[in-house]
């Protein structure tokens, strides 16, 4: 497993905190010959920005307070390039609890993090209000466009507001949640919402239900657009049609 497994693996001395053995996958991951890594401190190749976070967890692991560490961190390759890795660290002990050695298992997740960053940029920049909420109305996340649409000063203030309070007609929320629970998705649901200053506007909501592995509803996520101008245009069109019929 150590030599031919798919993960980078290292064995380290829990007292000196230095590598005493590294496998080929880890050496290639960092771009070093394996013998240049042996004897180096376990945090020597960690991005300095992530070192402070790793030290306390490592101390708790060595003290036996926690059974393992699982975290994401950046490593600095020989070329200077940063790569994102998922690292799991354990301490191996014998039957009487004496520490024998430490083991780290490292997976390169740079590509996944790159995708996540692009999605986050899209979430932040798209001109449509995006949100994630719990069934009880607790807002879990919101993008800047939604903060602006609802007239809140910042994301934190909006997230402190329960979604139920945004509805002008509580029956709209009941119909919206009922359809989501029944069908799992709802498209172009028109409803009136209230901004923070009390002004009312029309919104178009498209959302989907989020369920856990057992099928239990744990929340929903969706996109919200301000369609007040469109609604006003439709109203004017109806009024003009009425005038035309009367004429």
C-alpha positions as CSV (number, residue, x, y, z in Angstrom):
1,X,0.0,0.0,0.0
2,X,2.8,2.4,0.9
3,X,4.8,1.8,-2.2
4,X,2.2,1.2,-4.9
5,X,-1.0,2.8,-3.5
6,X,-2.6,5.8,-5.3
7,X,-2.0,8.2,-2.5
8,X,1.0,10.1,-1.4
9,X,2.1,8.6,2.0
10,X,4.8,9.5,4.5
11,X,6.0,8.1,7.8
12,X,7.2,10.6,10.3
13,X,8.9,10.6,13.7
14,X,6.3,11.9,16.2
15,X,9.0,13.2,18.5
16,X,11.3,15.0,16.0
17,X,8.4,15.6,13.6
18,X,10.6,14.7,10.6
19,X,9.9,12.5,7.6
20,X,11.5,9.1,8.0
21,X,10.0,7.6,4.9
22,X,8.1,8.9,1.8
23,X,6.6,7.0,-1.1
24,X,7.1,7.7,-4.8
25,X,3.7,9.3,-5.2
26,X,4.4,11.9,-2.6
27,X,7.9,12.7,-3.9
28,X,6.5,13.1,-7.4
29,X,3.7,15.3,-6.0
30,X,6.3,17.7,-4.6
31,X,8.8,17.4,-7.4
32,X,11.7,16.2,-5.2
33,X,13.7,13.0,-5.1
34,X,12.5,10.9,-2.2
35,X,15.9,11.1,-0.4
36,X,15.7,15.0,-0.3
37,X,12.5,14.8,1.7
38,X,13.6,12.3,4.3
39,X,14.8,14.1,7.5
40,X,12.9,17.3,6.7
41,X,10.3,18.7,9.1
42,X,6.7,17.6,8.4
43,X,5.7,21.3,7.9
44,X,8.7,22.3,5.8
45,X,6.7,22.0,2.5
46,X,3.4,23.4,3.8
47,X,2.4,26.8,2.5
48,X,3.3,29.3,5.3
49,X,-0.2,30.6,5.2
50,X,-1.5,27.2,6.3
51,X,1.2,26.3,8.8
52,X,-0.4,28.2,11.8
53,X,-3.6,26.2,11.4
54,X,-1.8,22.9,11.2
55,X,0.4,23.2,14.3
56,X,-2.4,23.1,17.0
57,X,-4.1,20.2,15.4
58,X,-0.8,18.3,15.2
59,X,-0.2,18.9,18.9
60,X,-3.7,17.6,19.8
61,X,-3.0,14.5,17.7
62,X,0.3,13.8,19.4
63,X,-1.3,14.3,22.8
64,X,-3.9,11.7,22.0
65,X,-6.8,14.2,22.2
66,X,-8.1,13.3,18.7
67,X,-7.7,10.0,16.8
68,X,-6.7,11.6,13.5
69,X,-6.5,14.9,11.6
70,X,-8.2,15.4,8.3
71,X,-7.7,18.8,6.6
72,X,-7.0,20.6,3.4
73,X,-3.8,22.5,3.0
74,X,-1.4,23.8,0.3
75,X,2.0,22.3,-0.3
76,X,4.8,24.2,-2.0
77,X,6.5,22.1,-4.8
78,X,10.2,22.4,-5.6
79,X,9.2,24.7,-8.6
80,X,7.5,27.0,-6.2
81,X,4.0,26.1,-7.4
82,X,1.3,25.6,-4.8
83,X,-0.9,22.5,-4.9
84,X,-3.9,21.8,-2.8
85,X,-3.9,18.5,-0.9
86,X,-6.3,16.6,1.4
87,X,-4.2,15.3,4.3
88,X,-5.1,12.6,6.8
89,X,-2.7,12.1,9.7
90,X,-2.7,9.4,12.3
91,X,-0.4,8.2,15.1
92,X,0.3,4.5,15.3
93,X,0.6,3.1,18.8
94,X,1.3,-0.4,20.2
95,X,-1.0,-2.3,22.5
96,X,0.1,-0.4,25.6
97,X,-0.4,2.9,24.0
98,X,3.3,3.7,23.3
99,X,3.7,5.9,20.2
100,X,5.5,4.1,17.4
101,X,5.3,6.4,14.4
102,X,3.0,8.8,12.5
103,X,1.5,8.4,9.1
104,X,0.2,11.0,6.6
105,X,-1.9,10.1,3.6
106,X,-2.0,12.9,1.0
107,X,-4.3,13.3,-2.0
108,X,-3.7,16.0,-4.6
109,X,-7.0,17.9,-4.9
110,X,-5.7,20.9,-6.9
111,X,-8.1,20.3,-9.8
112,X,-11.1,20.0,-7.6
113,X,-10.2,23.2,-5.7
114,X,-9.8,25.0,-9.0
115,X,-13.3,23.9,-10.0
116,X,-14.6,25.0,-6.6
117,X,-13.0,28.4,-7.0
118,X,-14.5,29.0,-10.5
119,X,-17.9,28.0,-9.2
120,X,-17.5,30.4,-6.2
121,X,-16.5,33.2,-8.6
122,X,-19.6,32.4,-10.6
123,X,-21.7,32.4,-7.4
124,X,-20.3,35.8,-6.5
125,X,-20.6,37.5,-9.9
126,X,-23.7,36.2,-11.5
127,X,-26.4,38.9,-11.7
128,X,-29.1,36.6,-10.4
129,X,-29.8,36.1,-6.7
130,X,-28.6,32.7,-5.5
131,X,-29.4,31.2,-2.2
132,X,-29.3,28.0,0.0
133,X,-31.8,27.6,2.8
134,X,-33.0,25.1,5.4
135,X,-36.6,24.0,5.6
136,X,-37.3,26.2,8.6
137,X,-36.4,29.3,6.6
138,X,-32.9,29.7,7.9
139,X,-30.7,31.2,5.1
140,X,-27.5,29.3,4.8
141,X,-25.9,31.2,2.0
142,X,-26.6,34.0,-0.4
143,X,-24.6,35.7,-3.2
144,X,-24.1,39.5,-3.5
145,X,-26.8,39.8,-6.1
146,X,-29.4,38.5,-3.7
147,X,-28.2,40.8,-1.0
148,X,-28.7,43.7,-3.4
149,X,-32.1,42.5,-4.6
150,X,-33.4,42.3,-1.1
151,X,-31.9,45.6,-0.1
152,X,-29.7,44.4,2.8
153,X,-26.4,46.1,3.6
154,X,-24.3,42.9,3.6
155,X,-24.5,39.1,3.4
156,X,-24.3,38.6,7.2
157,X,-27.3,40.8,7.9
158,X,-29.4,39.0,5.3
159,X,-28.4,35.5,6.6
160,X,-29.5,36.6,10.1
161,X,-33.0,37.1,8.6
162,X,-35.4,34.1,8.3
163,X,-36.8,33.7,4.8
164,X,-40.3,33.5,6.2
165,X,-40.1,37.2,7.0
166,X,-39.5,38.1,3.4
167,X,-42.9,36.9,2.2
168,X,-45.8,39.4,1.7
169,X,-48.3,36.6,1.4
170,X,-47.5,33.6,3.8
171,X,-49.7,31.4,1.6
172,X,-47.2,31.9,-1.2
173,X,-44.5,30.3,0.9
174,X,-46.8,27.4,1.9
175,X,-47.6,26.7,-1.8
176,X,-43.9,27.1,-2.8
177,X,-42.6,24.7,-0.1
178,X,-45.4,22.2,-0.7
179,X,-44.6,21.9,-4.4
180,X,-40.9,21.6,-3.7
181,X,-41.4,18.8,-1.2
182,X,-43.7,17.0,-3.6
183,X,-41.9,17.5,-6.9
184,X,-38.4,18.2,-5.8
185,X,-38.1,21.2,-8.1
186,X,-40.1,24.3,-8.9
187,X,-39.6,26.7,-11.8
188,X,-40.6,30.3,-12.4
189,X,-42.7,30.6,-9.2
190,X,-43.9,34.3,-9.1
191,X,-44.3,35.7,-5.6
192,X,-44.2,39.1,-3.8
193,X,-41.4,39.7,-1.4
194,X,-40.5,42.5,1.0
195,X,-37.2,44.3,0.9
196,X,-35.5,45.4,4.2
197,X,-36.9,48.9,3.8
198,X,-40.4,47.5,3.6
199,X,-40.9,48.0,-0.2
200,X,-42.6,45.2,-2.1
201,X,-41.5,43.7,-5.3
202,X,-42.3,40.8,-7.6
203,X,-39.8,37.9,-7.7
204,X,-39.4,34.8,-9.9
205,X,-38.0,31.8,-8.0
206,X,-36.6,28.6,-9.4
207,X,-35.4,26.1,-6.8
208,X,-34.7,22.4,-6.1
209,X,-35.0,20.4,-3.0
210,X,-31.8,19.0,-1.3
211,X,-32.1,15.5,0.3
212,X,-29.7,13.4,2.3
213,X,-28.8,9.8,1.5
214,X,-31.9,8.5,3.2
215,X,-34.1,10.9,1.1
216,X,-34.9,13.2,4.0
217,X,-35.4,16.9,3.0
218,X,-32.6,19.0,4.4
219,X,-33.0,22.2,2.5
220,X,-33.3,23.8,-0.9
221,X,-31.2,26.0,-3.2
222,X,-32.4,28.3,-5.9
223,X,-32.2,31.4,-8.0
224,X,-34.3,34.6,-7.5
225,X,-34.9,37.4,-10.0
226,X,-36.6,40.7,-9.6
227,X,-39.4,40.8,-12.2
228,X,-41.2,43.8,-10.9
229,X,-40.7,45.7,-14.2
230,X,-42.1,42.8,-16.2
231,X,-45.1,42.5,-13.9
232,X,-45.8,46.2,-14.3
233,X,-45.5,45.9,-18.1
234,X,-48.0,43.0,-18.0
235,X,-50.4,45.1,-16.0
236,X,-50.1,48.1,-18.4
237,X,-50.7,45.7,-21.3
238,X,-53.9,44.4,-19.6
239,X,-55.1,47.9,-18.9
240,X,-54.5,48.9,-22.5
241,X,-56.3,45.8,-23.7
242,X,-59.2,46.8,-21.5
243,X,-59.3,50.3,-22.9
244,X,-59.2,48.9,-26.4
245,X,-62.2,46.7,-25.7
246,X,-64.1,49.6,-24.2
247,X,-63.3,51.8,-27.2
